[in-house]
């Protein structure tokens, strides 16, 4: 597949790259090599191959959800830098809109 200058300029624009003409030429050759390599997949017989989104089977390793006792408020109060009315007090990070 051949890339014209418009395609390369669009890719540069989308990726926020500012390339010299020499870099664009090198980039074009590299991109064509990559596409040519990927197009080799079309040569394979995939009629009996099931589509997959991953090459190995995946499974979650979540632990069972178990109910446990919460920490007593007095214990939490001891370790909190600032605690008022059973709540942690933290610095405001969202400004109020006027």
C-alpha positions as CSV (number, residue, x, y, z in Angstrom):
1,X,0.0,0.0,0.0
2,X,1.3,3.4,-0.9
3,X,0.7,6.5,1.2
4,X,0.4,9.9,-0.4
5,X,1.5,13.1,1.3
6,X,-2.1,13.9,2.4
7,X,-2.3,10.7,4.4
8,X,1.0,11.3,6.0
9,X,0.1,14.9,6.8
10,X,-3.2,13.7,8.4
11,X,-1.4,11.2,10.5
12,X,1.0,13.8,11.6
13,X,-1.8,16.2,12.5
14,X,-3.7,13.6,14.4
15,X,-0.7,12.5,16.4
16,X,0.5,16.1,16.9
17,X,3.8,15.5,15.2
18,X,5.8,18.1,13.4
19,X,8.1,16.3,11.0
20,X,10.7,17.6,8.5
21,X,10.3,16.5,4.9
22,X,13.1,13.9,5.4
23,X,11.3,12.5,8.5
24,X,8.0,12.4,6.6
25,X,9.7,10.4,3.8
26,X,11.2,8.0,6.4
27,X,7.9,7.7,8.2
28,X,6.1,7.0,4.9
29,X,8.5,4.1,4.2
30,X,8.2,2.7,7.7
31,X,4.4,2.9,7.6
32,X,4.3,1.2,4.2
33,X,6.5,-1.6,5.5
34,X,4.3,-2.1,8.5
35,X,1.1,-2.2,6.4
36,X,2.8,-4.7,3.9
37,X,3.8,-6.9,6.9
38,X,0.2,-6.8,8.3
39,X,-1.3,-7.6,4.9
40,X,0.5,-11.0,5.0
41,X,-2.2,-12.1,7.3
42,X,-4.6,-12.1,4.3
43,X,-2.5,-14.9,2.8
44,X,-3.5,-17.3,5.7
45,X,-6.4,-19.7,5.4
46,X,-8.6,-18.7,8.4
47,X,-11.8,-20.5,7.4
48,X,-11.8,-22.7,10.5
49,X,-10.4,-20.1,12.9
50,X,-12.8,-18.7,15.5
51,X,-12.5,-14.9,16.0
52,X,-10.9,-14.1,19.3
53,X,-10.1,-10.9,21.2
54,X,-7.1,-12.4,23.0
55,X,-4.6,-15.1,22.2
56,X,-4.8,-16.9,25.5
57,X,-7.8,-17.7,27.6
58,X,-8.4,-15.1,30.3
59,X,-10.1,-15.5,33.6
60,X,-10.7,-13.1,36.5
61,X,-8.9,-13.8,39.7
62,X,-11.3,-12.0,42.0
63,X,-11.6,-13.2,45.6
64,X,-15.0,-14.0,47.1
65,X,-16.8,-11.0,48.5
66,X,-17.0,-11.5,52.2
67,X,-18.6,-9.3,54.9
68,X,-16.3,-8.3,57.7
69,X,-16.6,-6.0,60.7
70,X,-15.8,-2.4,60.0
71,X,-13.3,-0.5,62.0
72,X,-14.7,1.3,65.0
73,X,-15.1,5.0,64.4
74,X,-12.9,5.7,67.4
75,X,-10.0,3.8,65.8
76,X,-10.4,5.6,62.4
77,X,-10.5,8.9,64.3
78,X,-7.1,8.1,65.8
79,X,-5.4,7.6,62.4
80,X,-7.2,10.4,60.4
81,X,-5.3,13.7,60.0
82,X,-8.7,15.6,60.4
83,X,-12.0,14.1,61.3
84,X,-15.3,15.8,62.0
85,X,-18.9,14.4,62.5
86,X,-17.8,10.9,61.6
87,X,-16.2,12.0,58.3
88,X,-12.7,12.6,57.0
89,X,-12.0,16.3,56.3
90,X,-9.9,16.8,53.2
91,X,-8.8,19.9,51.3
92,X,-11.3,21.3,48.7
93,X,-10.2,20.3,45.2
94,X,-13.2,21.5,43.2
95,X,-13.8,25.2,43.0
96,X,-17.3,26.6,43.3
97,X,-18.7,28.1,40.1
98,X,-20.0,31.6,40.3
